[in-house]
Amino acid sequence: MPKNYLKKFIPNPEKLKQSKALGLLGSQIYEANLWHLNRKSVARAFFNGLFWAFIPMPFQMLASALLAIPLRANIPLSIALVWITNPITMPFVFYFNYKVGSLILGSHHEKGFTLSVEWIWDKMEHIWLPLYVGSIVSGLIAGAISYAVIIVLWRLHVVKRWKERKLRNKNSEK
């Protein structure tokens, strides 16, 4: 199961308590659900991480980690999911976000579109609103869908394991 594989990469709570940098965030940072993999903390991490992945801003990982605390989401998973938008995927995701925002706002500024940093900076005063509206909407939708999918898949997995265990116990009694 992926849960057992991922456990290898989650930091030891004792090592976390020794970190002075994490101490700045207070004692809430050491709450068990923020570091353990359970259905709700993982689902919340997917919502949180995917939401921030769609937002075009620096320090997305920091924002994801900080929001994971009040959401009670798994912090390492929240941070890792932000990397869905990496230097390779970022132009495509943000262009999609821009298109969604343009559709919502009814504005289109694509004349002479060129996928380059110069074009984006030159047109930023025209594209920032559709980009951010589309990013927020896309992030919320992706986060909500991933939250629901994780809850359902996790539940189905648990039910399957219960049925297998019940069948094993029934066969061992014979």
C-alpha positions as CSV (number, residue, x, y, z in Angstrom):
1,M,0.0,0.0,0.0
2,P,1.3,3.5,-0.7
3,K,0.8,4.5,2.9
4,N,3.5,2.1,4.1
5,Y,5.9,3.3,1.4
6,L,5.3,7.0,2.2
7,K,5.9,6.4,5.9
8,K,9.6,5.9,5.2
9,F,9.9,9.6,4.1
10,I,7.9,11.2,6.9
11,P,10.2,12.8,9.5
12,N,10.6,11.4,13.0
13,P,8.6,13.5,15.6
14,E,11.6,13.6,17.9
15,K,13.8,15.1,15.3
16,L,11.1,17.7,14.5
17,K,11.0,18.8,18.1
18,Q,14.7,19.5,18.0
19,S,14.4,21.8,14.9
20,K,14.6,25.4,16.0
21,A,13.0,26.6,12.7
22,L,9.8,24.7,13.4
23,G,9.6,26.0,16.9
24,L,8.7,29.4,15.5
25,L,5.3,27.9,14.5
26,G,4.4,27.0,18.0
27,S,3.4,23.7,19.6
28,Q,0.6,23.1,17.1
29,I,3.2,22.0,14.5
30,Y,3.8,18.8,16.5
31,E,0.1,17.6,16.4
32,A,0.0,14.0,15.3
33,N,-2.4,14.4,12.4
34,L,-0.1,16.9,10.7
35,W,2.6,14.2,10.3
36,H,0.7,10.9,10.2
37,L,-1.1,9.4,7.2
38,N,-4.8,8.9,7.9
39,R,-7.8,9.3,5.7
40,K,-8.7,12.8,6.7
41,S,-5.3,14.3,7.0
42,V,-4.3,12.9,3.6
43,A,-7.5,14.1,1.9
44,R,-7.0,17.6,3.5
45,A,-3.4,17.6,2.3
46,F,-4.6,16.9,-1.3
47,F,-7.1,19.7,-1.1
48,N,-4.5,22.1,0.4
49,G,-1.5,21.1,-1.8
50,L,-3.4,21.1,-5.1
51,F,-5.1,24.4,-4.3
52,W,-1.7,26.1,-3.7
53,A,-0.2,24.4,-6.8
54,F,-2.6,26.3,-9.0
55,I,-1.9,29.7,-7.4
56,P,0.9,31.6,-9.3
57,M,3.0,33.0,-6.5
58,P,6.4,32.5,-4.9
59,F,6.7,30.5,-1.8
60,Q,3.7,28.2,-2.6
61,M,5.3,25.5,-0.3
62,L,5.4,27.8,2.6
63,A,1.8,28.9,2.1
64,S,0.7,25.2,1.8
65,A,2.6,24.3,5.0
66,L,1.1,27.2,7.0
67,L,-2.4,26.5,5.9
68,A,-2.0,22.8,6.6
69,I,-1.8,23.6,10.4
70,P,-5.3,25.1,10.8
71,L,-6.7,22.6,8.2
72,R,-5.1,19.7,10.2
73,A,-3.7,18.4,6.9
74,N,-0.6,16.2,6.5
75,I,2.2,18.8,6.1
76,P,4.8,16.8,4.1
77,L,2.1,15.7,1.6
78,S,0.7,19.2,1.4
79,I,4.1,20.5,0.5
80,A,4.9,17.7,-2.0
81,L,1.7,18.2,-3.9
82,V,2.6,21.8,-4.6
83,W,5.3,20.5,-6.9
84,I,2.6,19.4,-9.4
85,T,3.3,22.8,-10.9
86,N,7.0,22.7,-11.6
87,P,9.0,24.5,-14.2
88,I,7.9,22.0,-16.8
89,T,4.2,22.0,-16.1
90,M,3.8,25.6,-14.9
91,P,3.2,27.3,-18.3
92,F,0.5,24.9,-19.2
93,V,-1.3,25.0,-15.9
94,F,-1.2,28.8,-15.6
95,Y,-2.3,29.2,-19.3
96,F,-5.3,26.9,-18.4
97,N,-6.0,29.0,-15.3
98,Y,-5.9,32.1,-17.5
99,K,-8.3,30.6,-19.9
100,V,-10.7,29.6,-17.1
101,G,-10.5,33.1,-15.6
102,S,-11.1,34.7,-19.0
103,L,-14.1,32.5,-19.5
104,I,-15.5,33.5,-16.1
105,L,-14.8,37.2,-16.5
106,G,-15.7,37.3,-20.2
107,S,-12.4,39.0,-21.1
108,H,-9.9,37.8,-23.8
109,H,-6.5,39.4,-24.3
110,E,-4.8,36.8,-26.4
111,K,-4.0,38.8,-29.5
112,G,-0.4,38.1,-30.4
113,F,0.0,35.5,-27.6
114,T,3.5,34.2,-27.1
115,L,4.5,31.8,-24.4
116,S,7.4,33.9,-23.1
117,V,8.3,35.7,-19.9
118,E,8.6,39.0,-21.8
119,W,5.1,38.7,-23.3
120,I,3.7,37.8,-19.8
121,W,5.4,40.8,-18.1
122,D,4.4,43.1,-20.9
123,K,0.7,42.0,-20.7
124,M,0.6,41.5,-16.9
125,E,-1.7,44.5,-16.3
126,H,-4.3,42.9,-18.6
127,I,-3.9,39.2,-17.6
128,W,-3.4,39.3,-13.9
129,L,-7.1,39.3,-13.0
130,P,-8.2,36.5,-15.3
131,L,-5.1,34.5,-14.3
132,Y,-5.8,34.8,-10.5
133,V,-9.5,34.3,-10.8
134,G,-8.9,31.2,-12.9
135,S,-6.2,30.0,-10.6
136,I,-8.4,30.3,-7.5
137,V,-11.4,28.6,-9.2
138,S,-9.2,25.8,-10.7
139,G,-7.4,25.3,-7.4
140,L,-10.6,25.0,-5.5
141,I,-12.1,22.6,-8.0
142,A,-9.0,20.4,-8.2
143,G,-8.7,20.4,-4.4
144,A,-12.4,19.5,-3.9
145,I,-12.3,16.7,-6.4
146,S,-9.1,15.3,-5.0
147,Y,-10.5,15.5,-1.5
148,A,-13.6,13.6,-2.5
149,V,-11.6,11.0,-4.5
150,I,-9.2,10.3,-1.6
151,I,-12.1,9.9,0.9
152,V,-14.0,7.5,-1.4
153,L,-10.9,5.5,-2.5
154,W,-9.6,5.2,1.1
155,R,-13.1,4.0,2.3
156,L,-13.3,1.5,-0.6
157,H,-9.9,0.1,0.3
158,V,-10.9,-0.3,4.0
159,V,-14.1,-2.1,3.1
160,K,-12.2,-4.4,0.8
161,R,-9.7,-5.2,3.5
162,W,-12.6,-5.9,6.0
163,K,-14.2,-8.3,3.5
164,E,-10.9,-10.1,2.9
165,R,-10.3,-10.4,6.6
166,K,-13.9,-11.7,7.2
167,L,-13.4,-14.2,4.4
168,R,-10.1,-15.3,5.8
169,N,-11.5,-15.8,9.3
170,K,-14.5,-17.6,7.9
171,N,-12.2,-20.0,5.9
172,S,-9.9,-20.6,8.9
173,E,-12.8,-21.7,11.1
174,K,-13.7,-24.5,8.7
